[in-house]
Amino acid sequence: MRENWSAWVKGWVNLFLKPNCPLCDRPGKPLLCPACDRLLQRQKFSLQQPLLKETPPVLIWGRYGGVMKRAIAVMKYQNCPELAQPLGYLLAETWLQSPLAKAQGLTVVPIPLHPAKQQKRGFNQAELLAKSFCELTGYRLEPRGLERVRDTEALNPLSPAQRRETLANSMTVGARLRRTQAKPGVILLDDIYTTGATCQEAITTLSKEGISVYGIAAIASTQPLDQVIKS
C-alpha cells in the first residue's frame, strides 16, 4: 500500500512540477528547454563528413563547444546522467541518415572507464549514450564488450604519439564478447573524439580476439573534422 501511495504521489509531482533544463534552469521540454535545444543543434556537423571515408569510418554528431560542451560537462561532472538519452538519440538519428546504417547485425561497444573512475562518477557516460543509441538503431548493446584494466593519466595535454603510448595495453575484451562463437561487427561508441587514439587502442584490443570494428560513433569532437584526419 505504501509503495502504491508513493508511486501515486510521484506521478502527480512529475505531472505538475516539470524538471527544469539542467543547462540553464529554465523549464525543460521534456529535458532541455527550447533555447538550449536550438543552440545545441547549431553544433551539428554536416552529414557529408570526411571521416566517413576513413577505415573504419567515423561518425561524429557535432562540435565540442558551446551548449554541447556544457551538456557533456553537466552530464559527467554534475551528476546528470539523464542527458545521455537526448544526446544518444541525436547520434542515433544521424547514424540512421548516413551510409553506415545499411549494415545489419552490429553490436555496439562503449569505450570503457577504469572501474575506479566509474565508481567515483557513478556511471560510464559512453555506456549510457550507447544505450540510447541502441534504442533507436535496434543494434545490440554489449556494455562490457571492452574493459579498462589499467587507469591512465589525463590525455588532454599529450601529443598523439604520447596518447598512443599511454593507452597501450590499457583494455581487454570482456568475457561474454570473447566467448561469442560468431564474432559480430562492432560499433565503438564514445562521448568525445579527439585524435582517435583511444578508439585505435580499442580496435587493436578487439582485433586480437578476431573482432572487427565496422565503425566509430561519437557525440562530439574537440577539433574540426579535417584536423582530426591530419592528427
Buried (B, 14 or more C-beta within 10 A) or exposed (E): EEEEEEEEEEEEEEEEEEEEBBBBEEEBEEBBBEEBBEBBEEBBBEEEBEBBEBEBBBBBBBBBEBBBBBBBEBBBEEEBBEBBBBBBBBBBBBBEEBEBBEEEEBBBBBBBBBEEEBEEBEBBBBBBBBBBBBBBBEBBBBBBBBBBEEEBEEBEEBEBEEBBEBBEEBBBBBEEBBEBEEBBBBBBBBBBBBBBBBBBBBBBBBEEBEBEBBBBBBBBBBBEBEEBBEE
